[in-house]
Amino acid sequence: MTPHAIAMLRRQRRRFEARLKKADAVLDAMQRGAALHLQRTQAGPVWTLTTGERVDDDAARLVIQSASIHCTDPGLFDGIPGQTWRWWNEPAH
């Protein structure tokens, strides 16, 4: 493998790990009671927690794939996510 390919793989891994870290932080906040909201704007999707914290689109899309998260208001059309997402699992003891 060339040094260029190795460097590229390292960058991709760092980006992926950063995305996972952001998603974990959002999941932690949601487990403590925060909800995740999606607002569609002309500039694109804007995700925020009820705590006021903005959430990256990539991290939010990863979060809503979690089995612990459910949509409280499904999208109007297939393939379009709803606007409010909440934690639904019982807290771990």
C-alpha positions as CSV (number, residue, x, y, z in Angstrom):
1,M,0.0,0.0,0.0
2,T,1.3,3.4,-0.9
3,P,2.0,6.1,1.8
4,H,-0.7,8.3,0.2
5,A,-3.3,5.5,0.6
6,I,-2.3,4.9,4.2
7,A,-2.6,8.7,5.0
8,M,-6.0,8.8,3.3
9,L,-7.3,5.8,5.3
10,R,-6.1,7.4,8.5
11,R,-7.9,10.7,7.7
12,Q,-11.1,8.7,6.9
13,R,-10.8,6.8,10.2
14,R,-10.3,10.1,12.2
15,R,-13.4,11.6,10.5
16,F,-15.5,8.5,11.2
17,E,-14.3,8.4,14.9
18,A,-15.2,12.1,15.3
19,R,-18.6,11.4,13.8
20,L,-19.2,8.5,16.2
21,K,-18.0,10.6,19.2
22,K,-20.5,13.3,18.3
23,A,-23.3,10.8,17.9
24,D,-22.5,9.2,21.2
25,A,-22.7,12.6,22.9
26,V,-26.1,13.2,21.3
27,L,-27.3,9.8,22.4
28,D,-26.1,10.5,26.0
29,A,-28.1,13.8,26.0
30,M,-31.1,12.0,24.6
31,Q,-30.9,9.3,27.2
32,R,-31.0,12.0,29.9
33,G,-34.2,13.4,28.4
34,A,-33.3,15.7,25.5
35,A,-35.2,15.4,22.2
36,L,-33.6,15.9,18.8
37,H,-35.5,18.2,16.4
38,L,-35.1,18.6,12.7
39,Q,-35.9,21.8,10.9
40,R,-35.8,22.0,7.2
41,T,-34.5,25.3,5.8
42,Q,-33.5,26.5,2.4
43,A,-29.9,26.0,3.4
44,G,-30.5,22.4,4.3
45,P,-31.5,20.4,7.5
46,V,-30.8,22.0,10.9
47,W,-30.7,19.5,13.8
48,T,-30.9,20.7,17.4
49,L,-31.3,19.2,20.8
50,T,-33.9,20.6,23.2
51,T,-30.9,21.7,25.3
52,G,-30.2,24.3,22.5
53,E,-27.1,22.4,21.2
54,R,-26.8,22.2,17.4
55,V,-26.1,18.7,16.0
56,D,-24.2,18.0,12.7
57,D,-26.3,16.5,10.0
58,D,-24.0,13.4,9.7
59,A,-24.1,12.8,13.5
60,A,-27.9,13.3,13.6
61,R,-28.5,10.8,10.8
62,L,-26.4,8.3,12.6
63,V,-28.3,8.9,15.8
64,I,-31.7,8.3,14.3
65,Q,-30.6,4.9,13.1
66,S,-30.2,3.8,16.7
67,A,-32.6,1.2,18.0
68,S,-32.9,3.3,21.1
69,I,-34.3,6.3,19.2
70,H,-37.8,6.6,17.9
71,C,-39.6,9.3,15.8
72,T,-42.6,10.9,17.6
73,D,-44.0,12.4,14.4
74,P,-43.2,10.4,11.3
75,G,-42.5,12.2,8.0
76,L,-45.3,13.1,5.7
77,F,-43.7,11.2,2.8
78,D,-41.7,8.0,2.6
79,G,-38.0,8.5,2.9
80,I,-38.3,11.9,4.6
81,P,-37.5,11.8,8.4
82,G,-39.8,13.2,11.0
83,Q,-39.1,16.3,13.0
84,T,-38.9,15.1,16.6
85,W,-36.8,12.1,17.9
86,R,-36.7,10.8,21.4
87,W,-35.0,8.1,23.5
88,W,-37.4,5.3,24.2
89,N,-35.4,2.5,26.0
90,E,-35.5,2.1,29.7
91,P,-32.5,3.5,31.5
92,A,-29.8,1.0,32.3
93,H,-29.4,0.2,36.0
